[in-house]
Amino acid sequence: MRPDLSGIDPLDLNLATRFTVGDLLTRTRQLFPDRTAIVDGEEEIGYGRLDDAAEAFGRGLLDSGVQRQEPVAFLLGNSWRFAASFFGCAKAGLVALPVNLLLAPDDIAWILADSGTRTVVADPAFVPLLEAVLPGLPAVTTVVLTGDEPPASVAGREVLRWDDVATDPTPVEVLVEDRDTLHCLYTSGTTARPKGVLTNHLAVYVGVLSNALQVGHRRGDEFSVLPIVLPLFHTTALDTLLLPILLTGGTAVLPGGFEPEGFLELVERRSATHLMLLPMMYGALLASPGTRSRDLSSVRLCIYAMAPMPQERISQIAAAFPNARVLLGSGQTECVPATVFQWPSHQETKAASWGPSAVTVDTRIMDPSGQLLPPGETGEIVYRGPHVMSGYWNNPAANTAAFAHGWFHSGDVGHLDDEGVVWFTDRVKDMVKSGGENVSSVEVERVLLSSPEITEAAVIGVPDDRWGEAVTGVVVPADPDVDPAALAERLLVHCRAQLAGFQVPKRIEVRTGLPKTATGKIQKADLREQFRG
């Protein structure tokens, strides 16, 4: 059965029925126009001002000639103008393309070329980068810069001032479909060029609703306050942290960086309710005097991701934030995170697990032939549900592989238990094949990290004539002056006491740091390349 809609203008019908992210901000603004949406440094931006700026910027982009579903690249740090630019694109039916600011100039140039970008929105700090890459990118014709006094031109392109583009806050009313692409996020390539992940409005909106439910954001007077130190160009900060806060009328605090004592002062002063930090950041907080001297009782939830944490550190975090649960959330760019999230009870009984699926995700385990496996059997973790991306841009072969057998293939290995809890074993590409056995790098890392003598660990397979791949640990010591050889030997003894013989590293190397992505994920491909060299 279908209604007869022949007498209705398609735009009117679209405006009345659509499920799009640009409207998310408008709805919150209607209820809380004067409430602070974003704290940017010491500047407080209310929902009314943020929504007006987004409407104005989206209208300005359309007036400048940007076409429906055309990408608009961002070279922007964490700021309220990032949010306004993002929502402006969403309202105007454009595709936001936040660029990973830590990529090499060559990769950034490749992304701008691959995506067909004509318009770049940037902070003044990235003008030297644009001067370097734009001469080889004739398709880029428009540069919009934030700041009060931008240069007249960049690499021969006339510059538009952000505030001059965003002048008319009259609401943008154009056709935007639920399945239109909202953003294109390029994954950080380690062994190949980055892949452009296209995600639609519906996928992100459902993910945002799911995240708000999972983490307990309250809409009304008891709203959440969340400091965001991870970069907004990444799906975790954008889709998992910022958007759920703005959906529910909370306040996002953008401190502009992470310094332990300053962060704790901000948590106390702003009465933060939720924290999302990397394990190494929590480690730095625990080492700071502020965890013992400041009032941190406002915090209700401490989320961590990207890397495992030993139970001892989790217990220390719970003690430092006495009213908070400490939970792990997991996901990936291709399936709007979080796709799985621990329940509070799991912190006591299944702390090493990923937790069960989010309410809007179906998670299963699949063997190489496409058969779904029963609980307890190990295979590839696959997903179904509205969180899943529309597909990769310009990469049909990757799309064919990603959606084989009617499920999205994550590239992660694990199993489900009888309660539907996901237990992650490793990335397919990070499993170590040593002496005919499959060794989970994550399991070995968890044992290494249980030693108080180290703060970070990565386990990789290094080519070896005898073993095929030798299990190799790379660690960062808590004491930078420690004797590396003696530490390595103590860690080997520690591993032999807790691991099977084939899992024990054949070698442990002590370093001052590990290569990481912008969100703190250790780049094991870089480590493998270093050892091969």
N, C-alpha and C positions, 0 to 999 in steps of 0.2 A: 504494500500500500504506500502511495506517495501523494503528498498534497499537491494541488494545482497552484503553482506560484507564478503563473504567467502574467498576472497583473501587478507583480511586485518588482520594483527596480532591483537589479542584482546587488548594487551597493547597499541599498537599504536592508536587504535580507542579510547580507554579510555583516553589516554593523550590528544587527540585532542578535545574531546567533553565533558569531565566531568565538574561538577559544585561542586568543593570541596574547603573546607576552607584552606587547605594547599597552594593552588595556589593563594589565595587572597593576601598573603604577597609577593609572587614572582612577581605578577603583579604590585603592588605598588613599589616594589624595582626597577623594570625596569625603572620607571619614575623618582623616587626620591632616588637614591642610597645613596646620601650624606645628605639628610635631616634627622633631628633628629626624630626618631620614638618614643623613650621612654627616658624620663629623670628619672633616678633611683637615688634618692638622688641628688648628684651633677654630676653624670656620665651621659653623653649623648650618646645614642646608635643609630647610623644611621640605615636606612632601609637595607643598604647593609650588615652591620655587623649582624643585627638581623636575616636576611634571611639566611646568611651563617651559623650562629650558629644553626638555626632551621634545616637546611638540614643536618648538621653534627651530631646533636643530634639524629635526626630520623634515620640516617644511622647507628650510633653507637648502638642504641637500637636493630635494626634489626640484626646487626653483633653479638650482645651479645646473640641472640637466642629468642628474643621476637617475637611472631607469629602474623600474620595478625589478626586484630580485637581483640587482647588481651588487657586487661586493664593495664594501667600503673598509679599507684597511686602517687599523688603529696602531700607532706607535705611541702608546700612552701608558704612563705609570698609573698607580692607584690614585684615583682622585674622583671628586664628584662629577667632573666633566667626562670622565670615562663612562660613568653610569648614564649621564645624560646623553652622550653620544650613542651608547648602546640602545637605550630606549628610543631615541630618535629614529635609529635605523629600524627598530621593531615596529614602531608606529607607521613608518613610511613604506613598509613592505620591502625594505632593503636588507642586504645580508651583512651583518657585522662580522668583520674579520680581524679580531685582535691578534697581533703578531707577538710571538714569544720574543721578548726583548733581549734575551740572553743568547739567541742564536748568532752564529757568525754572519757577517754582512753578506757573504755569498749565499747562504741559505735564505736570508731575508729577501734578497733580490730574486732568488728562484721562486719563492712563495708569491711575491707580487706578480711575477711573470706568469706562473702557472695558473693563478686564480683569475687572470685577466683584469686586475685592479686598475681603475683609472683615477680613483680618488683616495688620497692618504690623509688621515687626521693624525697629527703628531704634536708632542710637546716640544718646546724649543731645544731641549737637551738632545734631541735626535736629528737636529738639522745637519750636523756633520755626517751622520750616517746617510741621510738622504742625499747630500751633496756627493757622496761616494757612489751610491748605487743607482741614482736616477738617470745619469747619462746613458746607462745601458738599458733603460726601461722607457722607451718612447711612448708606450701605451699610457703611462701615468701622466695625466695632464693637469691635475688639480691637487694642490697641497693646502690643507687647512691647519693652521697652527694655533694652539692655545697661547696664552700670555698676552700682555698688554701691548708690547711693541715688537711684533715679529718683523723679520726682514721683508723687503718688498718682493724678493724672489728667492727661490731655492732651485739650483741646478737649471736655471732658465725658465722655471715655472712660476707664474704669478702666484703669490701667496694670499690666501683669504684668512682673515682673522676669525677665530672661532666665534667670538662674541658678535661679529658682524654677520655671520651666517645665521646665528640663532637670534633673530630679532622679532619675529612675529609668532606669539604663542597661541594663535588661533588653532584649535584642535585640528589635527590632520585626519581627514576622513577619506581614505582610499581603500581599495579592495585589498585585503590581506587574508589569505586562506590559512586554515589551521595547519595544513601540511606544507605551506611555503617554508623555505629554508630561513631559519632565524639567524644562525651563525655558522661560520666555517672556522673550525679550529684545527690548525695543522699540528699533528703529533710530532714530537721531537724525534727526528730521525737519528738513529745511532749507526746502523749499517747501511742505510739507504736514505734517499731524500725523504723529507717529511711528507706524510699523507694528509690531504685536506678532508676533514670529517665534517660532513654536512648534516646538521641537526635541525629538525623543524620545530615550529612553535608548539605543537601539541606535545612532542616528546619532552621539551624543556619544561613546559607548564605542568605536565603530570609529574615530572621529576621534582619540580619545586614543591608541589603540593605534598608529595610523598616525603620529601626531606623535612618539611615543616612539621608533618605529623610525627615522623620518627624521632626528631630531636626535641619535641615539646615546645615549639614556639606558641605563645599565647597571644591571640588577637584581642585587643581591648586595652584596659588600663595596665595590666601586668605584662607589658610587652618585653621582648628580648632585646638585649644589648650585646653586640658581637664585635670585638676587634678583629679586623681582617688584615693579616700581615702577609699572607700568600698572594702572589700576583694575580690580578683580575683577568689577565689574558689566558689563564688556565681554567679549565672547566670546574675544578674544585672550588676555587674562590668565587667564580662567577655564578655557576648554576647551583652549587651545593651550599654556599654561604651567603652571598649577597642577595640573590633573588628571593630565597625563602624569607629572609629578614624583611625585605621590602613588601613582599606579599602580605605579611601579617602586621605591618605597621610598626616594626621594630626600628632600632637604630644601629646602623653599621658604622663602626669607628675605623678610620683609615689612618694609622699612626705614621705611615711613610717609612717603615723599617722595623726591624726587631732588635731591641737591646734589652736584655733581661730585666734590669732594675727599672728602666723606664716603662717597660711593658707592664710590670707589676703595679707601678704607680698609676698607670692608666686604668688597669682593671679595678683598682680600689676607687679611684676618683670617679670613674664612669659607672660604677656598680655593674660591671659586665656580668651577664648571666650565662654566656656560652663562650667556650674557647675552642679553637681548632688550630692545633700546632703540629709540627713534625716532631718525631721522637727526640731528635737532637735539640730542638728548642725547649721541650720539656726538661731535658737534661740540664740545659743552661739555667732554666728557672729554678730548678731544685738546688743548684749550686749558688744561687743568689741569696743574700741575707734577707731580701724582701719577702721571701716565702715564710719567714718566721716572724717578721715584724709588722706586716701589713694585714689589713682586714680583707680577706678574700672570700668572705662568707656569702657574697652575692652570687657566686658562680654555681650553676646547677648542673652543668654538663661540660666535661673535658673530652673532646674528640681527638683522636689521633689517626693517622693514616700514613701511607707511602712506605712504611717499614715496620717490622715487628718490634715490640718492646718486651723486655723481660718482666716477669711478674713482680720482682722486687721494685722496679721503677714504677710500675702501675700502682703499687701499694703506696709508694712515696708520694705520688701525685694525689692520690685519694686523701692522704694525710694533710698535704699542703692546702688542698681545697676541700674543707671538711663537709660541705653540703653538696658536693658534686659527684656524679657518676663518671667513671672513666671508661669510655667505650671506643671500639674500633669501627670505622666505616670504610668501605672499599668500593671501588668502581673503576671505570676507565672512560676516556673521552668518547669512545664509540657507543657507549650505553650510559646515558646521563647518570652520574653518580648521585647518591649512593645506590648501588644495586643490591647490596647486602649490608646488614647492620646488626651489630650485637644487641641482644636484649640485656638489661641490667643483670639478670640472673646468670648470664653466661660469663660475666667477669669472675665469678667465683668457681664455676664448674667447667667452662669451656673458653677460657681466656685466650687460648692459642688459635681459636677458630675465627672465621670471618663473620659468624652469625648467620641467621636465616635470610631469605630474600626479603627485599622491601615489599610493601603491600601491592605494588603495581608491577612486579617483575616475577617471571617464572624462571627459575634456575634449575638446570639439570646437568647430568654428567653424560658424555657421549664418547663412544669408542671410535676408532678411525674409520669404521665402515658406516657410521651414521646411526648406530643403534644406541638407544638410551640405556644406561646402566642402572642397576638397582643400588640401594644404599650400601655403602661400604666398599664399592668397587671404584677404582681410580680411573679417571679419563679426563677429557677436556671439559672445562666448565663452559656451558652454552646458555644463552639467554633468549627469552621471548618477552615481548611486551612493548608498550608505547615508549619506553625510555630509549629504545634502540635507534641508532642513527638512520637517516635516509640512505646513506651510502657514502663512499669515498668520491671525491671530485676527480674526474679525469683519470680514473683508474679502474677500468672494467674487470681486469683480472683479479684485483684485490676484492672487488665486490662479489665476484663469483665464489671465491673461496670463503669470504666472510659469512655468506648466507646459505651455504650448502646445507641440504637436508632440512631447510625450513627453520633453522635456528641461527642466531648470531654466535659466531665462534670467537671466544675471547682470547685464545692463545694461552690461557691459564690451565694448569693441571690441578685436580683436587678430587674430593669425593663428598658425598652427602651422608650424614648419619641418619639414624632412624627418626630423628626429630626434624629433619629437613635443614639442619645446620650445615653450612658449607665449610669444609676444611681445605684450605689452600695448601697445595704441595709446592708448586713452583710455576714460573713461566715455562712454557714448552722449550723456549730457546735457552733457558737458564739451568735446566736439568743437567747434571754432570754424569756422563757415562764413564764409569771407572771400573775397570776389571770385570766387565760384564754386568755390573749392577747400576741401577739408576739411583743417583744420590740427589736428594732435595737440598739445594743450596740454602733454602729458607730454614730448614730444620737445623743445619749445621750453624747457620748464623744465629739462630735463637740460643743455641748452647754457648757460642762464643760471647754473645751479648749478656749472658747471665753472669759473666765474670765482671766484678767491679773494676777491674784494671783497664777495661777498654770502653770507649764511648760509641764507636761505630765499627761495623764489620761487613764485609762482602765476601762471598764464597763463589769461586768460578772454577771452571775446568780448564786446565792448561794442557795442550797436547803433550803426550808422553809415550815413548816407545813401548814401555812395559804395560802401562795401565790404560792406554788409549787416551784418557784424560786423567790428569792428576788433580784430586781435590785440593784446592789452594785457597787459603784464607788471607785476606788483606784487612788489617785492623788499624784503628787509630787509638793510641793509648790515652788514658785519663791523665797520666803524668808524662808530660812531654820530655822529661829528662830520664825516663826509664831506660835501662839497658835493653835494646831491642832483642838481642839473642836470648837473654834470660827470660824476657816476657814471652817470647815465642815458645820456648820450651815449657814454661808453666801453663800456657794455653793448650798446648798439645796434651799435657797430663790431664788438664781439665776436660778436654774433649774425650780422651780415652776412657774416662770414668763414666761418661754419659752417652756415648755413641757406639754403634756397632763398628767393628774394625774397618769395614770398607767405607764408612762415612767419615772417619777421622782424617783431617787434612794431612796431605803428604808434606805440606810446607805452609808456614805462616809468615807473612811479611808485614812488618810494622812500618806504617807511613804516617805523615803528619796530616793527611787529608785524603778524601776520596772524591773522584769526579762525580758531579751531580747535575741533575736537571734543575730548572728554575723552581720546581716544587720540592726539591730535596731528594728525589729518587736517585739512587746510586746508578751511575751509567756503567753497567757491567761490560757492555760491549767495548767501551774505552779501555777498561782494565784488561780484558782479554787481548786486545790489540797491543797493549803495552807489554804484556808477558810474551806474546808471540814475537815482538820486536827484539 
